[in-house]
């Protein structure tokens, strides 16, 4: 399964685009659509060369492939396309390690979908501060997660 257009839209809107490296709100060097990894597979530094938009799209797709694989590996529950896409957006932002340790994932894997959805708004802090952008992003991810969509079995997910 792959992220759908609404999920990709959430990432692009909330990460924004920057051809040049910059420090994110907690001081991590970032480039493109919020990537901490460069085209060479190394961590971004402030000395990183700028990206073209085509390179930024390529980098986004590469990072998304890793993020999609992490969500598929960590979530054992059957997911709709919208649930999967919301989780990919969430994981793109917070990292696979945070998804793995999250109550959101634990509740989802126990079949507690509504309780899992209620976890999104709790992930609104960066560097210990509540960030308005994260509050809005989690609302959008939660809405997408709760939007109706076709359920696909875990078996079918791995065949796509």
N, C-alpha and C positions, 0 to 999 in steps of 0.2 A: 504494500500500500504506500502511496505517496501523498504528500501534503496537497490539499486542494487549493483552489484559487482564493477563497476567503481566508484560509490560514496563512497563505503566502502574503496576502494583503496586510494582515495584522503585522507580520514580521517587517515588511517593507515600510509601513507607516510608522511603527513605533521604534524601529531601529534607525530609520532614516538612512540617507546615503551620504557618504563622504569619500571622495577620491583620495584624500590625504589622511594620514594617521592623526588620531586625536586621542585624548584621554577621556574615557567614559566617566560617568558620575562618581565612580569609586577609584578612579585613577589608573585603570587598565588601558594600555595602548590598544587601539581598535581602528579598523579601516573598513571601507565598503559599507555593507549593510550590517554593521555591528560585529564584524568578525575579529576574533583575536588571533586568527591564523592567516598567514599570507599565502600567496599562490605557491610559494616554495615549500609549504608545509611547516614553516617555522613560525614561532610566535611573532606577532607584530611588535615593532619598536617604533619610536617616534621618528627614527631615521629611515623607515620603510619608504620605498619609492611609491609615488601615487599610482592609482589604478585608473584604467579607462572604465567606462560603464560596462563594456563587454567583459572585461576582466572581473569586474565586481559581480556581474551576473554569474559568471563561471564559478567564482569563489563561493557565492551564495549557494549554488547548486551542490558543490562539493561538500560544504558544511552541512547542508540539509540532508544529504545522503547518509552522513554519519549520525545525524540527529534522528532521522527516521529509523535507522537500524537500532539505535539505542532504545527508542520508544518501543519498537517491536519486541526487543529482547526483554525489556523490563516489565512490560505490561502483559499479563497472561490473559486478561479478559478479552472477550470479543468486543471489537470497537466499530462504531460507524465511521464513515469517512470524516465527518465533522468532529467526532471525539478525537480521532487520531490526529487530525490537523491541529486542533486546539492544543493537544499535548505536545506536538512537535514545536509549535510556536513557543509554548511555555518552556520546553526543554532547551530550545535554541537560546533562550534568554537566561535561564538559571543554570544550565548545565545538566548533563546526565547524572552526575553524582548526587546533585540535589534532588532530581526526580527519584532516583533510587532510594534515597533516605526519606522521602516525603510521605506524609500521612495521606496525601492525595492518591499516590500510587497504591499504598497499602489498602485504602478503602476501595479503590477501583478494582483491585485484584480480588477483594472479598465480595465483589458484586454489589457494593454500596454506591451506585452511580450518583445519586443525588447528594449523598454525604461527600463524595469525592468532588463534585462540582462546587460545593460550598467551601472547599479548600483554596480555590483559585485566589479569592480576594486577600487571603492571608499573606500572599507573596508580593507585598507591595513596598518592601524596604530594600534599599541599597546603601551600603556603608552605615547601616543602623538608622537611616532616616527614611521616613515615608516619602516616596516620590510620586508626584501627581501623575506622571507618565505611566508609572507601573500600576497605579490604581486604575487608570483608564484601560491599559492593556489587559489587565486581569478581567475587567468587566467584559471586554470584547472576546477574550479567550473563553470565558465562562459561557457567554451567549452562544458562541459557536459550538462549544461542547454540548450544550443543551438543545441545539437546533436538531430537528428530525433529520435522519439520514438512514440509508440502508445499512443494516448490520452485515458485517462480513465475518466469517469464522477465522480463527487464528490460522487454520490450515490454508485458507484462501489468501491470507495476507502474505504468506511466504512464497506464493506462486506468482506474485505480481512483480 
